[in-house]
Amino acid sequence: MVSAIKTQVIRIGNSQGIRIPKVLIEQCGLHSEVELAVQEDCLVVRPASRPREGWEEACIEMVKNGDDSLLDGAIATTWDNAEWEW
């Protein structure tokens, strides 16, 4: 495990950035996209969360437990009854 490493804040166009050493990138499991947050007086860089991460496993578990049915039944509308043709 690597402890603190000093680096420089550099100019990148109209912005500023930092170079993160490869060893820290690998240690944190960072890839092409990250999330930045400020916690108290610290800048936190973490791997970007994937909004649907784990959904496949959750769905498989739901099927196993029989929890994969609709919460409310089908509700037919006037259009469904009068216009829709099967």
C-alpha positions in Angstrom: 0.0 0.0 0.0 1.4 3.4 -1.0 1.1 6.3 1.5 0.8 9.9 0.5 2.5 11.1 -2.7 3.0 14.7 -3.6 2.1 15.9 -7.1 1.7 19.3 -8.8 -1.5 21.0 -9.9 -1.1 21.7 -13.6 -2.8 23.8 -16.1 -4.9 22.0 -18.7 -6.4 24.5 -21.1 -8.7 26.8 -19.0 -8.8 24.2 -16.2 -6.4 22.7 -13.8 -5.6 19.0 -13.1 -3.4 16.6 -11.3 -1.4 13.7 -12.5 -2.2 10.5 -10.6 0.6 8.0 -10.4 -0.2 4.6 -12.0 0.4 2.8 -8.7 -2.4 4.8 -7.1 -4.7 4.3 -10.0 -4.2 0.6 -9.8 -4.5 0.5 -6.0 -7.9 2.3 -6.1 -9.3 0.4 -9.1 -9.9 3.5 -11.1 -10.8 3.2 -14.8 -11.9 5.6 -17.5 -14.6 7.3 -15.5 -14.4 8.6 -11.9 -16.6 10.5 -9.5 -15.3 13.5 -7.6 -16.6 14.7 -4.3 -15.6 17.1 -1.5 -15.7 15.7 2.0 -14.8 18.3 4.6 -11.6 19.8 3.2 -10.6 16.7 1.1 -11.1 15.9 -2.6 -12.3 12.3 -3.0 -11.8 10.5 -6.3 -13.5 7.1 -6.6 -14.6 4.8 -9.4 -17.8 6.0 -11.1 -20.8 4.0 -10.0 -22.8 2.2 -12.6 -26.6 3.0 -12.0 -27.7 -0.6 -12.9 -24.8 -2.5 -11.4 -26.1 -5.7 -9.7 -29.5 -5.7 -11.4 -28.9 -9.0 -13.2 -28.0 -10.8 -10.0 -31.0 -9.2 -8.2 -33.4 -10.3 -10.9 -32.0 -13.9 -10.8 -32.5 -13.9 -7.1 -36.1 -12.5 -7.4 -36.9 -15.4 -9.8 -35.5 -17.9 -7.4 -37.6 -16.4 -4.6 -40.8 -16.0 -6.7 -40.7 -12.3 -6.2 -40.7 -11.4 -9.9 -44.5 -10.7 -10.4 -46.0 -7.4 -11.1 -47.0 -5.4 -8.1 -50.2 -4.2 -9.7 -52.4 -6.0 -12.2 -53.0 -4.9 -15.8 -55.4 -2.0 -16.0 -57.4 -1.8 -19.2 -58.2 1.6 -20.5 -61.2 2.7 -22.6 -58.8 2.7 -25.6 -57.7 -0.8 -24.8 -61.2 -2.1 -24.7 -62.6 -0.2 -27.8 -59.7 0.3 -30.1 -57.0 -2.3 -29.6 -57.1 -5.4 -31.9 -55.3 -8.6 -31.0 
